[in-house]
Amino acid sequence: MGFQSSFAGTDAPRAEVHACSGPEWLVGVGFRCWLAGYDTGDITCWENGWNTYNRVLGPARAKRAVTELACWVRCLRAAASRKIEYNAFDSKRFCADECMAMSLIAASQHHRCPAMQACALALTGSDLVDPVIDAANAFADALQEAEYRLNQETVAALVASEARSRGGSLSARR
């Protein structure tokens, strides 16, 4: 895709993702760009995210989606009682936390409240997830309005596959 990595990310366990396009990929890339921007303070991380959203959604749709993405990631970080992991910008694979973030947005778009709660709890390691869920809903709505709807079954399968490859459940590594 010609992306340059502007941040190292982590050596987080990775789930295989074959496509570098589509709603799940867009959420995963945006998530990692905003986390990296907050972690490093490097504006290039956010620029990479903005440029990706602008290219995929166009400027008007990208503006709303990126605004809601930034609010969601900020809420998530504020509620987290653990470090949230992510891979490098140019990685074609997503780690378990990135997949869980995709699952949270998919659950929101498909109105699966128990799944949203479970995803938010897994990501934050905290019971203070109501603001995270509210922000996730706003981001999911912005993507929905841009005609980007995630497939929750595909994303959930990525998380389950990654957990099996590590020999346990996602919660076992926490």
Stockholm file with secondary structure:
# STOCKHOLM 1.0

chainA/1-174         MGFQSSFAGTDAPRAEVHACSGPEWLVGVGFRCWLAGYDTGDITCWENGWNTYNRVLGPARAKRAVTELACWVRCLRAAASRKIEYNAFDSKRFCADECMAMSLIAASQHHRCPAMQACALALTGSDLVDPVIDAANAFADALQEAEYRLNQETVAALVASEARSRGGSLSARR
#=GR chainA/1-174 SS CCCCCCSCCCCCCEECCCCSCSHHHHHHHHHHHHHHHHHHCCHHHHHHHHHHHHHHHCHHHHHHHHHHHHHHHHHHHHHCSSCCCCCCTTCSSEEHHHHHHHHHHHHHHTTCHHHHHHHHHHHHSSSCCHHHHHHHHHHHHHHHHTTCCCCHHHHHHHHHHHHHHTTSCGGGGC
#=GC SS_cons         CCCCCCSCCCCCCEECCCCSCSHHHHHHHHHHHHHHHHHHCCHHHHHHHHHHHHHHHCHHHHHHHHHHHHHHHHHHHHHCSSCCCCCCTTCSSEEHHHHHHHHHHHHHHTTCHHHHHHHHHHHHSSSCCHHHHHHHHHHHHHHHHTTCCCCHHHHHHHHHHHHHHTTSCGGGGC
//
